[in-house]
Amino acid sequence: MSSWTPFPPDAPEYDFAGDRLEANWAELHAGDREPFPAAPALQDAWRAFHQGDFGQAVALADDIGLEAHAVANKATGIYATYLEPRDARKIACFKEAAERAEAAIEAFPDDPNAHYFLAFNLGRYSQNISVVKALKQGIGGKIQKSLQRALELQPDHAEAHTAMGLYHAEILDKVGKLIGSMTYGASADKAMDHFARSLELTPRSPIARIEYANGLYMLYGDDRYEEVSDLYVAAAEATPLDAMEYLDVTAAQAELE
């Protein structure tokens, strides 16, 4: 990509130089269960990600190759979700990450994050072109298959549980209970189970609360408004650990304004 919108200059600085990256790794990656990398170059790519330099994270990762697929695809997806203002570029980012993830699945079929980041970026792509249009293109099945495989390989992958909850909720919201259940196997009970598991695994995660709230509203509307509001307030009041969480928290705060 030729240019990247920078991380907000008035945001806090997140410094993971030296040993601080490894010291904080377990908490930073509670959601995606990515193992701490041994290679210094890959560590630097993750430092760039956690500090909010998403373009640098992708550049460093691409220099390494497919071994760095997770940081490249997470950085691309988070950047496009929160910082890229142009719709066409946003969609291109998600497509680029999905293509990289498909190559990573070929190279590393037993890596849960190869499958998860395919689903994550296809999910964001679907939201941007419209979920109904994406379902007509067969993307829903790819997302479900990828998330199922990620969870088979890593049952405690909190972000995959969140994404699977959203998969069920968004399908029921867009196509209805009858078609959603018969055609796509979508279920409100399954959605709630996955959201609850994600919060159990990552109880302080802002994004787990945000997406749980979104899923609740899609499934139950104003009937669960108080719970939706409480989840958003909790996300907005969270203390971010890194640049990604800062963007999550800022998004929750914006919804409450």
KOLRO-296067 format. One line per 4 residues: number of its first residue (from 1); their letters; for each residue x, y, z of C-alpha. Coordinates in Angstrom, 1 decimal. Layout:
# residues N
NUM	A	X:Y:Z; ...
***
This chain:
# residues 257
1	MSSW	0.0:0.0:0.0; 1.4:3.4:-1.0; 0.2:5.4:2.1; -1.1:4.6:5.5
5	TPFP	-3.2:6.9:7.7; -1.1:7.3:10.9; -2.1:6.2:14.4; -3.6:9.3:16.1
9	PDAP	-0.7:11.5:17.2; -2.6:12.5:20.4; -3.0:8.9:21.5; -0.8:7.4:24.3
13	EYDF	2.5:5.9:23.3; 2.8:2.1:23.7; 6.4:1.1:24.1; 7.3:-2.6:23.8
17	AGDR	11.0:-2.2:23.2; 13.4:-4.8:24.4; 12.1:-7.3:26.9; 8.8:-5.5:27.4
21	LEAN	7.3:-7.2:24.4; 7.8:-10.7:25.9; 6.9:-9.6:29.4; 3.5:-8.4:28.2
25	WAEL	3.0:-11.0:25.4; 0.6:-13.3:27.2; -1.8:-10.4:28.1; -1.5:-8.8:24.7
29	HAGD	-2.3:-12.0:22.9; -4.8:-13.5:25.3; -7.4:-13.1:22.5; -5.5:-14.7:19.6
33	REPF	-3.2:-17.1:21.4; -0.3:-16.3:19.0; 2.9:-17.9:20.3; 5.8:-15.5:21.2
37	PAAP	8.1:-15.4:18.1; 11.7:-16.4:18.5; 12.9:-14.4:15.4; 14.0:-10.8:16.3
41	ALQD	12.6:-9.5:12.9; 9.2:-11.0:13.7; 9.3:-9.5:17.2; 10.0:-6.1:15.6
45	AWRA	6.9:-6.5:13.4; 4.8:-7.2:16.4; 6.3:-4.2:18.3; 5.3:-2.0:15.4
49	FHQG	1.7:-3.4:15.5; 1.3:-3.0:19.2; 2.7:0.6:19.0; 0.2:1.5:16.3
53	DFGQ	2.6:1.6:13.3; 0.5:-0.7:11.2; 2.1:0.1:7.9; 5.5:-0.7:9.3
57	AVAL	4.2:-3.9:10.8; 3.0:-5.1:7.4; 6.2:-4.0:5.7; 8.4:-5.8:8.2
61	ADDI	6.1:-8.9:8.0; 6.2:-9.0:4.2; 10.0:-8.8:4.3; 9.9:-11.9:6.4
65	GLEA	7.4:-13.8:4.3; 4.5:-16.0:5.1; 5.9:-16.9:8.5; 4.8:-13.4:9.5
69	HAVA	1.2:-13.8:8.2; -0.5:-13.3:11.5; 1.0:-9.9:12.3; 0.6:-8.8:8.7
73	NKAT	-3.1:-9.8:8.5; -3.9:-8.5:12.0; -2.3:-5.2:11.3; -4.0:-4.9:7.9
77	GIYA	-7.4:-5.7:9.3; -7.2:-3.5:12.3; -5.8:-0.6:10.2; -8.6:-0.9:7.7
81	TYLE	-11.3:-1.2:10.3; -10.3:1.9:12.2; -8.0:4.2:10.3; -8.4:3.9:6.5
85	PRDA	-11.0:6.6:5.5; -11.5:5.5:1.9; -14.0:2.8:1.2; -12.2:1.4:-1.8
89	RKIA	-8.9:1.2:0.0; -10.6:-0.3:3.0; -12.0:-3.1:0.9; -8.7:-3.6:-0.8
93	CFKE	-7.0:-4.0:2.5; -9.4:-6.8:3.6; -9.0:-8.6:0.3; -5.2:-8.4:0.4
97	AAER	-5.2:-9.8:3.9; -7.6:-12.6:3.0; -5.4:-13.6:0.0; -2.4:-13.7:2.3
101	AEAA	-4.3:-15.8:4.8; -5.3:-18.3:2.1; -1.6:-18.6:1.2; -0.8:-19.1:4.9
105	IEAF	-3.3:-21.8:5.2; -1.7:-23.7:2.3; 1.8:-23.2:4.0; 0.7:-23.8:7.6
109	PDDP	-2.6:-25.7:7.7; -2.3:-26.4:11.4; -1.8:-22.8:12.4; -5.1:-21.6:14.0
113	NAHY	-4.3:-18.0:13.2; -3.9:-18.7:9.5; -7.6:-19.8:9.6; -8.7:-17.1:12.0
117	FLAF	-7.3:-14.1:10.2; -8.9:-15.4:6.9; -12.3:-15.4:8.7; -11.6:-12.0:10.4
121	NLGR	-10.7:-10.2:7.2; -13.5:-11.8:5.2; -15.9:-10.9:7.9; -14.8:-7.2:7.8
125	YSQN	-14.9:-7.3:4.0; -18.5:-8.7:4.1; -19.6:-5.9:6.5; -18.2:-3.3:4.1
129	ISVV	-19.8:-4.7:0.9; -23.0:-5.8:2.8; -23.4:-9.1:4.5; -26.2:-10.2:2.2
133	KALK	-24.1:-9.6:-0.9; -21.2:-11.5:0.7; -23.5:-14.4:1.5; -24.6:-14.5:-2.1
137	QGIG	-20.9:-14.8:-3.0; -20.4:-17.8:-0.7; -18.2:-15.9:1.7; -20.3:-16.9:4.7
141	GKIQ	-19.4:-20.5:4.3; -15.7:-19.7:4.0; -15.9:-17.7:7.3; -17.7:-20.5:9.1
145	KSLQ	-15.3:-23.1:7.9; -12.3:-21.0:8.8; -13.6:-20.3:12.3; -14.5:-23.9:12.9
149	RALE	-11.0:-25.0:11.9; -9.4:-22.3:14.1; -11.4:-23.5:17.1; -10.6:-27.1:16.4
153	LQPD	-6.9:-26.2:16.4; -7.2:-23.8:19.4; -10.4:-24.2:21.4; -9.4:-21.3:23.7
157	HAEA	-9.1:-18.8:20.8; -11.2:-16.0:22.3; -11.2:-13.8:19.2; -12.4:-16.8:17.1
161	HTAM	-15.3:-17.4:19.6; -16.2:-13.7:19.3; -16.2:-13.9:15.5; -18.2:-17.1:15.5
165	GLYH	-20.8:-15.4:17.7; -21.0:-12.6:15.2; -21.3:-15.0:12.3; -24.5:-16.5:13.8
169	AEIL	-25.9:-13.1:14.9; -25.3:-11.3:11.6; -26.8:-14.1:9.5; -29.9:-14.2:11.6
173	DKVG	-30.1:-10.4:11.6; -29.8:-10.2:7.8; -31.7:-13.2:6.4; -34.0:-14.1:9.3
177	KLIG	-34.3:-17.1:11.6; -35.8:-19.6:9.1; -33.4:-19.1:6.3; -30.5:-18.5:8.7
181	SMTY	-31.0:-21.7:10.5; -31.9:-23.9:7.5; -29.3:-22.6:5.0; -26.4:-21.5:7.2
185	GASA	-26.9:-23.3:10.5; -27.2:-20.0:12.4; -28.5:-20.1:15.9; -29.0:-17.4:18.6
189	DKAM	-28.1:-20.0:21.3; -24.8:-20.8:19.5; -24.1:-17.1:19.1; -24.6:-16.5:22.8
193	DHFA	-22.5:-19.5:23.8; -19.6:-18.2:21.7; -19.8:-14.7:23.1; -20.0:-15.9:26.6
197	RSLE	-16.9:-18.2:26.1; -15.0:-15.3:24.6; -15.7:-13.1:27.7; -14.8:-16.0:30.0
201	LTPR	-11.4:-16.4:28.2; -10.7:-12.6:28.0; -12.7:-10.9:30.7; -11.0:-7.5:30.3
205	SPIA	-11.0:-7.4:26.5; -12.8:-4.3:25.1; -13.5:-5.9:21.7; -15.1:-9.0:23.2
209	RIEY	-17.5:-6.7:25.0; -18.1:-4.5:21.9; -18.9:-7.4:19.6; -21.0:-9.2:22.3
213	ANGL	-23.0:-6.0:22.5; -23.4:-5.8:18.8; -24.5:-9.4:18.6; -27.0:-8.9:21.4
217	YMLY	-28.6:-6.0:19.6; -28.7:-7.8:16.3; -30.4:-10.8:17.9; -32.7:-9.1:20.4
221	GDDR	-32.9:-5.4:19.6; -34.2:-3.1:22.4; -35.3:-6.1:24.5; -31.7:-6.4:25.7
225	YEEV	-30.7:-2.7:25.4; -29.6:-2.4:29.0; -27.2:-5.3:28.6; -25.9:-3.8:25.3
229	SDLY	-25.4:-0.4:27.0; -23.6:-2.0:30.0; -21.2:-3.9:27.7; -20.4:-0.7:25.7
233	VAAA	-19.8:1.3:28.9; -17.5:-1.4:30.2; -15.6:-1.4:26.9; -15.4:2.4:26.9
237	EATP	-14.0:2.4:30.4; -11.3:-0.2:29.8; -7.6:0.6:30.0; -6.0:-0.1:26.7
241	LDAM	-2.9:-2.3:26.6; -1.8:-1.3:23.2; -2.7:0.6:20.0; -5.3:-1.8:18.9
245	EYLD	-7.1:-1.7:22.2; -6.9:2.1:22.2; -8.8:2.1:18.9; -11.3:-0.4:20.3
249	VTAA	-11.9:1.7:23.4; -12.2:4.9:21.4; -14.8:3.3:19.1; -16.8:2.3:22.2
253	QAEL	-16.6:5.8:23.6; -17.8:7.2:20.2; -20.9:5.0:20.3; -21.8:6.3:23.7
257	E	-21.5:10.0:22.7
***
